[in-house]
Amino acid sequence: MPTPSEHTRLSLEARLGERARATWPQLEQLHIRHRGAFAYVEAELANGERVKLMRLRYTGAVGRWGFALYHASGDRYEDSLLPSGSATGTPADALDCACSLYLTAPNI
């Protein structure tokens, strides 16, 4: 499994931060930690609460990452499909998918 370079990790953090600021104003900031080929993404809300969102898996291509949603019920990450139907995609697509599931209030 390929491991991203420091430059790739920093680029990922910058791109996710830009997307969060542009699209998800309810996020105070993102916290991203790296371990091997994986990047674990948590959102910090305005009230200080931190929400685990997803795990990205580096595929060797900067623009395509594997996607896994965090499942609080089992305290684990599970490989998932993006709305496009693909298991890999851009970090921005993955962030939008996770945030739309975890941060958007349901219409009742």
Z-matrix of the N, CA and C atoms (Angstrom, degrees):
N
C 1 1.442
C 2 1.531 1 108.36
N 3 1.343 2 117.38 1 125.35
C 4 1.467 3 119.78 2 -179.00
C 5 1.529 4 111.35 3 -68.65
N 6 1.318 5 114.92 4 148.95
C 7 1.462 6 121.76 5 178.03
C 8 1.526 7 108.25 6 -113.34
N 9 1.332 8 117.61 7 132.68
C 10 1.463 9 119.48 8 -178.53
C 11 1.531 10 111.85 9 -69.85
N 12 1.320 11 115.35 10 147.27
C 13 1.461 12 120.91 11 176.05
C 14 1.530 13 109.51 12 -72.75
N 15 1.309 14 115.94 13 167.76
C 16 1.472 15 120.70 14 176.66
C 17 1.530 16 109.90 15 -58.67
N 18 1.312 17 116.85 16 -41.65
C 19 1.465 18 120.64 17 178.49
C 20 1.528 19 110.84 18 -59.87
N 21 1.325 20 117.62 19 -43.55
C 22 1.464 21 122.11 20 179.50
C 23 1.518 22 110.52 21 -64.71
N 24 1.323 23 117.80 22 -41.60
C 25 1.474 24 121.14 23 178.59
C 26 1.533 25 110.56 24 -62.79
N 27 1.320 26 117.16 25 -44.86
C 28 1.466 27 120.41 26 179.28
C 29 1.525 28 111.51 27 -65.86
N 30 1.318 29 116.48 28 -38.53
C 31 1.460 30 121.18 29 177.38
C 32 1.527 31 110.73 30 -63.71
N 33 1.319 32 116.83 31 -42.93
C 34 1.462 33 121.41 32 177.27
C 35 1.527 34 110.27 33 -59.08
N 36 1.319 35 117.35 34 -47.88
C 37 1.460 36 121.11 35 -179.82
C 38 1.523 37 111.13 36 -60.52
N 39 1.329 38 117.41 37 -42.26
C 40 1.464 39 121.01 38 -179.89
C 41 1.532 40 111.01 39 -65.36
N 42 1.327 41 117.01 40 -44.54
C 43 1.471 42 119.99 41 -179.30
C 44 1.516 43 111.84 42 -65.79
N 45 1.328 44 117.36 43 -41.30
C 46 1.460 45 119.68 44 178.30
C 47 1.533 46 110.88 45 -66.26
N 48 1.330 47 116.65 46 -40.09
C 49 1.462 48 120.40 47 178.28
C 50 1.518 49 111.96 48 -62.08
N 51 1.334 50 116.84 49 -42.78
C 52 1.464 51 121.30 50 177.91
C 53 1.520 52 110.94 51 -62.29
N 54 1.328 53 116.23 52 -44.13
C 55 1.471 54 120.23 53 -179.38
C 56 1.521 55 110.56 54 -64.75
N 57 1.317 56 116.92 55 -41.59
C 58 1.472 57 120.48 56 179.75
C 59 1.526 58 110.37 57 -62.27
N 60 1.315 59 117.45 58 -45.49
C 61 1.469 60 120.64 59 -179.76
C 62 1.522 61 111.97 60 -64.33
N 63 1.329 62 116.50 61 -36.92
C 64 1.462 63 120.81 62 -176.78
C 65 1.527 64 113.43 63 -78.62
N 66 1.332 65 116.89 64 -31.13
C 67 1.465 66 120.21 65 -169.23
C 68 1.523 67 114.41 66 -116.49
N 69 1.308 68 117.59 67 -27.29
C 70 1.466 69 121.09 68 -172.82
C 71 1.535 70 110.32 69 -124.65
N 72 1.343 71 117.08 70 77.02
C 73 1.475 72 120.53 71 -175.86
C 74 1.528 73 113.88 72 -64.99
N 75 1.322 74 118.67 73 -18.67
C 76 1.468 75 120.36 74 178.59
C 77 1.527 76 112.45 75 -73.81
N 78 1.328 77 117.27 76 -8.33
C 79 1.460 78 121.06 77 177.91
C 80 1.522 79 109.84 78 -88.42
N 81 1.305 80 115.59 79 129.65
C 82 1.463 81 120.55 80 174.52
C 83 1.525 82 109.46 81 -76.09
N 84 1.338 83 115.08 82 -46.03
C 85 1.460 84 120.89 83 175.89
C 86 1.518 85 110.00 84 -167.96
N 87 1.323 86 114.91 85 166.36
C 88 1.463 87 121.54 86 175.06
C 89 1.515 88 108.97 87 -104.48
N 90 1.313 89 115.45 88 145.89
C 91 1.464 90 122.31 89 173.75
C 92 1.528 91 106.08 90 -117.90
N 93 1.314 92 116.22 91 123.50
C 94 1.458 93 121.28 92 -177.29
C 95 1.518 94 108.35 93 -125.77
N 96 1.323 95 115.20 94 126.27
C 97 1.467 96 119.12 95 174.70
C 98 1.520 97 107.60 96 -120.38
N 99 1.311 98 114.15 97 145.55
C 100 1.462 99 120.92 98 -176.30
C 101 1.520 100 109.71 99 -112.02
N 102 1.314 101 114.21 100 141.15
C 103 1.464 102 120.82 101 174.23
C 104 1.523 103 107.40 102 -147.57
N 105 1.314 104 115.35 103 108.30
C 106 1.460 105 119.87 104 -177.34
C 107 1.518 106 110.75 105 60.77
N 108 1.329 107 116.48 106 -126.57
C 109 1.458 108 121.78 107 -178.91
C 110 1.527 109 112.98 108 -83.64
N 111 1.329 110 117.17 109 -0.04
C 112 1.462 111 120.87 110 -173.11
C 113 1.524 112 112.82 111 -107.02
N 114 1.341 113 114.34 112 147.58
C 115 1.463 114 122.67 113 172.09
C 116 1.526 115 106.48 114 -124.91
N 117 1.328 116 116.68 115 121.77
C 118 1.459 117 123.13 116 -179.28
C 119 1.519 118 108.13 117 -100.51
N 120 1.337 119 116.41 118 127.21
C 121 1.457 120 121.06 119 -172.50
C 122 1.524 121 110.05 120 -116.21
N 123 1.338 122 114.99 121 125.08
C 124 1.466 123 122.87 122 174.05
C 125 1.517 124 108.37 123 -119.45
N 126 1.326 125 116.05 124 147.34
C 127 1.463 126 121.80 125 175.74
C 128 1.511 127 109.02 126 -105.98
N 129 1.314 128 115.74 127 138.19
C 130 1.459 129 120.65 128 171.83
C 131 1.515 130 107.61 129 -105.11
N 132 1.336 131 115.98 130 124.48
C 133 1.456 132 121.61 131 -179.48
C 134 1.531 133 109.88 132 -87.86
N 135 1.316 134 116.10 133 168.59
C 136 1.471 135 121.36 134 -177.13
C 137 1.525 136 112.38 135 -58.82
N 138 1.333 137 117.81 136 -29.54
C 139 1.474 138 121.16 137 -179.74
C 140 1.530 139 112.91 138 -83.83
N 141 1.331 140 116.70 139 3.97
C 142 1.459 141 121.58 140 179.00
C 143 1.518 142 114.37 141 91.88
N 144 1.317 143 117.47 142 -10.29
C 145 1.469 144 121.06 143 178.55
C 146 1.524 145 109.76 144 -65.47
N 147 1.332 146 116.10 145 138.75
C 148 1.469 147 121.37 146 176.20
C 149 1.518 148 108.92 147 -109.32
N 150 1.336 149 115.03 148 134.13
C 151 1.460 150 122.51 149 -176.82
C 152 1.520 151 108.41 150 -123.48
N 153 1.326 152 116.65 151 121.98
C 154 1.466 153 120.17 152 174.37
C 155 1.515 154 107.82 153 -70.02
N 156 1.332 155 115.98 154 131.78
C 157 1.456 156 120.17 155 -177.59
C 158 1.521 157 113.69 156 -109.31
N 159 1.339 158 115.92 157 -54.09
C 160 1.457 159 118.46 158 -169.10
C 161 1.517 160 111.77 159 -163.78
N 162 1.311 161 112.79 160 170.16
C 163 1.467 162 121.44 161 172.31
C 164 1.523 163 106.58 162 -126.44
N 165 1.314 164 115.47 163 133.92
C 166 1.456 165 121.26 164 174.83
C 167 1.525 166 108.41 165 -107.66
N 168 1.330 167 116.49 166 142.05
C 169 1.462 168 121.88 167 178.68
C 170 1.523 169 108.41 168 -116.87
N 171 1.317 170 115.94 169 122.80
C 172 1.460 171 121.59 170 -179.71
C 173 1.523 172 109.27 171 -67.97
N 174 1.328 173 116.10 172 129.73
C 175 1.467 174 121.16 173 -178.49
C 176 1.522 175 113.03 174 -102.26
N 177 1.326 176 116.22 175 -5.02
C 178 1.460 177 120.11 176 -174.68
C 179 1.515 178 111.45 177 103.16
N 180 1.324 179 116.49 178 -14.39
C 181 1.468 180 122.27 179 176.79
C 182 1.525 181 108.01 180 -112.54
N 183 1.311 182 117.01 181 124.35
C 184 1.462 183 121.73 182 -174.68
C 185 1.526 184 112.47 183 -57.87
N 186 1.321 185 117.95 184 -32.81
C 187 1.459 186 121.40 185 -176.08
C 188 1.507 187 115.63 186 -91.20
N 189 1.335 188 118.38 187 -2.51
C 190 1.472 189 120.92 188 -178.42
C 191 1.525 190 109.37 189 -132.19
N 192 1.308 191 114.98 190 118.65
C 193 1.461 192 122.24 191 -179.15
C 194 1.517 193 109.08 192 -124.49
N 195 1.331 194 116.61 193 145.74
C 196 1.452 195 121.05 194 171.93
C 197 1.517 196 109.02 195 -70.10
N 198 1.314 197 117.32 196 152.90
C 199 1.455 198 122.66 197 -171.44
C 200 1.526 199 110.59 198 -127.29
N 201 1.329 200 115.94 199 130.97
C 202 1.468 201 121.64 200 174.99
C 203 1.522 202 107.98 201 -138.27
N 204 1.322 203 115.95 202 128.39
C 205 1.464 204 120.93 203 176.42
C 206 1.523 205 110.02 204 -82.64
N 207 1.315 206 115.66 205 150.73
C 208 1.455 207 120.82 206 174.23
C 209 1.527 208 108.40 207 -85.49
N 210 1.326 209 116.68 208 133.14
C 211 1.463 210 122.39 209 176.45
C 212 1.523 211 108.30 210 -113.92
N 213 1.321 212 115.93 211 107.50
C 214 1.464 213 121.14 212 -177.98
C 215 1.526 214 111.79 213 -63.46
N 216 1.315 215 117.34 214 -32.17
C 217 1.462 216 120.29 215 -177.44
C 218 1.526 217 112.35 216 -60.66
N 219 1.310 218 116.78 217 -31.66
C 220 1.459 219 120.65 218 178.86
C 221 1.515 220 112.80 219 -114.59
N 222 1.331 221 116.79 220 3.50
C 223 1.458 222 123.40 221 -177.18
C 224 1.532 223 110.58 222 47.65
N 225 1.356 224 114.53 223 54.54
C 226 1.458 225 119.37 224 -178.05
C 227 1.522 226 109.76 225 -152.01
N 228 1.314 227 114.89 226 165.16
C 229 1.457 228 122.40 227 175.71
C 230 1.519 229 107.86 228 -102.29
N 231 1.327 230 116.10 229 138.78
C 232 1.460 231 120.23 230 -179.41
C 233 1.525 232 109.14 231 -128.26
N 234 1.334 233 115.99 232 127.00
C 235 1.461 234 119.86 233 177.52
C 236 1.526 235 109.00 234 -51.58
N 237 1.321 236 115.18 235 135.09
C 238 1.463 237 121.13 236 -174.11
C 239 1.520 238 110.02 237 -137.75
N 240 1.322 239 114.85 238 164.29
C 241 1.456 240 121.26 239 175.29
C 242 1.525 241 108.88 240 -97.63
N 243 1.307 242 115.29 241 144.64
C 244 1.456 243 120.97 242 173.38
C 245 1.531 244 108.51 243 -79.26
N 246 1.325 245 118.72 244 165.40
C 247 1.469 246 119.98 245 178.74
C 248 1.529 247 113.71 246 -54.94
N 249 1.320 248 117.83 247 -24.50
C 250 1.472 249 121.64 248 177.26
C 251 1.527 250 111.93 249 -69.66
N 252 1.344 251 116.71 250 -14.85
C 253 1.456 252 121.39 251 -176.63
C 254 1.513 253 113.37 252 94.96
N 255 1.324 254 116.63 253 -2.19
C 256 1.461 255 121.79 254 -179.15
C 257 1.524 256 111.04 255 -95.77
N 258 1.322 257 115.79 256 149.40
C 259 1.472 258 121.10 257 176.59
C 260 1.527 259 111.30 258 -84.52
N 261 1.333 260 117.25 259 -8.70
C 262 1.463 261 121.52 260 176.79
C 263 1.520 262 109.24 261 -129.04
N 264 1.330 263 114.60 262 154.23
C 265 1.460 264 119.14 263 178.87
C 266 1.505 265 110.40 264 -175.23
N 267 1.310 266 115.83 265 -168.33
C 268 1.456 267 120.09 266 -179.81
C 269 1.527 268 109.63 267 -75.90
N 270 1.313 269 117.24 268 153.13
C 271 1.462 270 119.78 269 175.32
C 272 1.531 271 112.10 270 -57.60
N 273 1.331 272 117.68 271 -36.49
C 274 1.470 273 121.06 272 178.80
C 275 1.526 274 110.74 273 -63.48
N 276 1.328 275 118.08 274 -42.58
C 277 1.462 276 121.14 275 177.95
C 278 1.525 277 110.80 276 -62.38
N 279 1.316 278 116.43 277 -41.03
C 280 1.464 279 120.82 278 179.30
C 281 1.521 280 110.91 279 -65.26
N 282 1.332 281 117.26 280 -43.81
C 283 1.466 282 120.51 281 178.68
C 284 1.524 283 110.49 282 -62.50
N 285 1.320 284 117.44 283 -44.57
C 286 1.461 285 120.41 284 179.25
C 287 1.523 286 111.50 285 -60.87
N 288 1.318 287 116.93 286 -41.69
C 289 1.467 288 120.87 287 179.30
C 290 1.526 289 110.75 288 -62.77
N 291 1.323 290 116.92 289 -50.69
C 292 1.466 291 120.82 290 -178.19
C 293 1.526 292 111.17 291 -63.69
N 294 1.316 293 117.59 292 -44.13
C 295 1.466 294 120.25 293 -179.28
C 296 1.516 295 111.54 294 -67.01
N 297 1.322 296 117.36 295 -37.28
C 298 1.476 297 118.87 296 179.24
C 299 1.525 298 110.58 297 -65.20
N 300 1.324 299 117.39 298 -30.12
C 301 1.466 300 120.38 299 178.23
C 302 1.525 301 112.49 300 -80.54
N 303 1.317 302 117.56 301 -40.19
C 304 1.466 303 120.66 302 -171.36
C 305 1.516 304 115.52 303 -99.77
N 306 1.336 305 118.31 304 -18.85
C 307 1.451 306 119.55 305 -174.82
C 308 1.515 307 114.90 306 -116.58
N 309 1.305 308 118.30 307 -7.16
C 310 1.447 309 121.53 308 -179.13
C 311 1.523 310 108.95 309 -95.09
N 312 1.320 311 114.99 310 125.93
C 313 1.469 312 119.57 311 179.10
C 314 1.528 313 109.72 312 -68.00
N 315 1.317 314 117.37 313 136.87
C 316 1.463 315 119.91 314 179.45
C 317 1.535 316 110.15 315 -70.07
N 318 1.332 317 114.82 316 146.46
C 319 1.469 318 120.03 317 175.29
C 320 1.513 319 107.91 318 -84.98
N 321 1.306 320 116.34 319 118.23
C 322 1.477 321 120.33 320 -178.00
C 323 1.520 322 109.52 321 -113.01
